[in-house]
Amino acid sequence: MKQQNDILLRLISQQQELILTEWLQEAGAASSRITDAGRRSMRGEAEEILQVVHEALEAGGDPEVFQGQQWAPLRQTLESLSRSRAAQGQSAGDTSIFVLAMKRPLFRLIEKGVPAETQLATAWAISTLADRMAQATVTTYQQTREDIIRRQQQDLLELSTPVIKLFEGVLAVPMIGTLDSARTQVVMETLLQRIVETGSRLAIIDITGVPTVDTLVAQHLLKTVAAIRLMGAECIISGIRPQIAQTIVHLGIDLAGIASKASLADALSMAMEQQGFTITRSR
């Protein structure tokens, strides 16, 4: 591998401008659809990658051992490249094609200026290195997309479970959609925090927008109610439709001791009564 490294180092050192020019042509930088700013950006990326590859080869990096310490700066450069391009809306394939385009100019230089007996081994080293680099960009892209999806899911969870202060001492949580463990945990944490912040003594959990109630959903509700009571507050469950009431009875779920109402309006009236408020018409 020492011999192949020396050959690659010589080619990159002596033919850097040619490599960059043909690399960008192969990557499509000459296309009329790419702006001048895009071409400058691609050239800067290619120059940085080529420089880091040169440094790794000088340090004795083996393309077959891409996870080695010598290649750490190159891996970091590729991660930064992939994340930047992902943020710009480019696909994993676009970034991989750009990296793999490095092969063609190096293969041409090997064909012209490397002894026949070492051409195959050197070409294999280049191909292995470029493939590992492309794989690294795809892996980073996937991780970036997964991170974005997780953040979006977390944001949706928080947005879909707002805690509303109805009036002094009373909070409401309108639930919409399916309840699962992750969402219930967010609801519980948010609601308990708001109870502490507002000093509320009563929380209304409205399940009008929950399509079905099964044993798992009921268990989540019971856990939330138990946590609320541990904070010294009470809970009213509203939105108990006839179908849900029948389902709860058939499942044998015990909601004894938990106040429940058919609608949010009924729960609000009950909450105001418990808080000592009276509503009267002005006319």
PEVENPE-V804614 format. One record per residue. N is the residue number from 1. SS is DSSP state (2 for helix, 1 for strand, 0 for the rest). PHI is phi as a letter, one per 30 degrees, with the letter a starting at -180 (NA if undefined). D_CENTER is the distance of its C-alpha to the mean C-alpha in whole Angstrom. Layout:
# PEVENPE-V804614
n=[N:N]
ss=[SS:SS]
phi=[PHI:PHI]
d_center=[D_CENTER:D_CENTER]
This chain:
# PEVENPE-V804614
n=[1:2:3:4:5:6:7:8:9:10:11:12:13:14:15:16:17:18:19:20:21:22:23:24:25:26:27:28:29:30:31:32:33:34:35:36:37:38:39:40:41:42:43:44:45:46:47:48:49:50:51:52:53:54:55:56:57:58:59:60:61:62:63:64:65:66:67:68:69:70:71:72:73:74:75:76:77:78:79:80:81:82:83:84:85:86:87:88:89:90:91:92:93:94:95:96:97:98:99:100:101:102:103:104:105:106:107:108:109:110:111:112:113:114:115:116:117:118:119:120:121:122:123:124:125:126:127:128:129:130:131:132:133:134:135:136:137:138:139:140:141:142:143:144:145:146:147:148:149:150:151:152:153:154:155:156:157:158:159:160:161:162:163:164:165:166:167:168:169:170:171:172:173:174:175:176:177:178:179:180:181:182:183:184:185:186:187:188:189:190:191:192:193:194:195:196:197:198:199:200:201:202:203:204:205:206:207:208:209:210:211:212:213:214:215:216:217:218:219:220:221:222:223:224:225:226:227:228:229:230:231:232:233:234:235:236:237:238:239:240:241:242:243:244:245:246:247:248:249:250:251:252:253:254:255:256:257:258:259:260:261:262:263:264:265:266:267:268:269:270:271:272:273:274:275:276:277:278:279:280:281:282:283]
ss=[0:2:2:2:2:2:2:2:2:2:2:2:2:2:0:2:2:2:2:2:2:2:2:2:2:2:0:0:0:0:0:0:0:0:0:2:2:2:2:2:2:2:2:2:2:2:2:2:2:2:2:2:2:2:2:2:2:2:0:0:0:0:0:0:0:0:0:0:2:2:2:2:2:2:2:2:2:2:2:2:2:2:2:2:2:2:2:0:0:0:0:2:2:2:2:2:2:2:2:2:0:2:2:2:2:2:2:2:2:2:2:2:2:0:0:2:2:2:2:2:2:2:2:2:2:2:2:2:2:2:2:2:2:2:2:2:2:2:2:2:2:2:2:2:2:2:2:2:2:2:2:2:2:2:2:2:2:2:2:0:0:0:1:1:1:1:1:0:0:1:1:1:1:1:1:1:0:0:0:0:2:2:2:2:2:2:2:2:2:2:2:2:2:2:2:2:2:2:0:0:0:1:1:1:1:1:1:1:1:0:0:0:0:0:2:2:2:2:2:2:2:2:2:2:2:2:2:2:2:2:0:0:0:1:1:1:1:1:0:0:0:2:2:2:2:2:2:2:2:2:2:0:0:0:0:0:0:0:1:1:1:0:0:2:2:2:2:2:2:2:2:2:2:2:0:0:0:0:0:0:0:0:0]
phi=[NA:e:d:d:d:d:d:d:d:d:d:d:d:d:b:e:d:d:d:d:d:d:d:d:d:d:d:j:d:d:d:d:d:c:d:d:d:d:d:d:d:d:d:d:d:d:d:d:d:d:d:d:d:e:d:d:d:d:d:i:d:c:e:d:c:d:d:d:d:d:c:e:d:d:d:d:d:d:d:d:d:d:d:d:d:d:d:d:j:d:d:d:d:e:d:d:d:d:d:d:d:d:d:e:d:d:d:d:d:d:d:d:b:b:e:e:d:c:d:d:d:d:d:d:d:d:d:d:d:d:d:d:d:d:d:d:d:d:d:d:d:d:d:d:d:d:d:d:d:d:d:d:d:d:d:d:d:d:d:d:b:d:c:c:d:d:a:e:i:b:c:b:b:d:c:b:j:d:c:b:d:d:d:d:d:d:e:d:d:d:d:d:d:d:d:d:d:c:i:d:c:b:b:c:c:c:c:e:d:d:d:b:b:c:e:d:d:d:d:d:d:d:d:d:d:d:d:d:d:d:d:i:c:c:b:b:c:c:i:d:d:e:d:d:d:d:d:d:d:d:d:i:d:c:c:d:i:c:d:b:b:d:b:d:d:d:d:d:d:d:d:d:d:d:d:i:c:b:c:b:d:d:b]
d_center=[39:41:43:40:38:41:41:38:38:42:40:37:40:42:41:37:38:39:36:34:36:36:32:31:33:32:28:30:30:34:32:34:30:29:30:32:29:27:29:30:26:26:29:28:25:27:30:27:26:30:31:28:30:33:33:31:34:36:35:36:32:33:30:31:29:26:24:28:28:29:26:24:24:24:21:19:21:19:15:16:17:15:12:15:15:12:12:15:14:16:15:15:19:20:19:21:24:24:24:26:29:30:32:34:36:36:38:40:41:42:44:46:46:46:49:48:48:45:43:42:40:39:37:36:34:33:31:30:28:27:25:24:22:21:19:18:16:15:13:12:11:9:7:6:5:4:2:3:4:4:5:7:8:9:11:12:14:15:17:18:20:22:25:28:31:34:37:38:37:35:31:30:27:26:24:23:22:21:21:20:19:16:17:20:19:18:21:23:22:22:25:27:26:27:30:31:30:33:35:35:37:36:32:32:30:30:29:30:27:26:28:29:30:30:31:27:26:30:29:26:28:31:29:28:31:32:30:31:35:34:33:37:36:36:35:35:34:34:34:36:37:40:37:35:38:40:37:36:40:40:37:39:37:39:38:41:41:38:39:38:39:39:37:35:39:41:38:38:42:42:40:42:45:44:44:47:46:49:48:51:52:53:55]
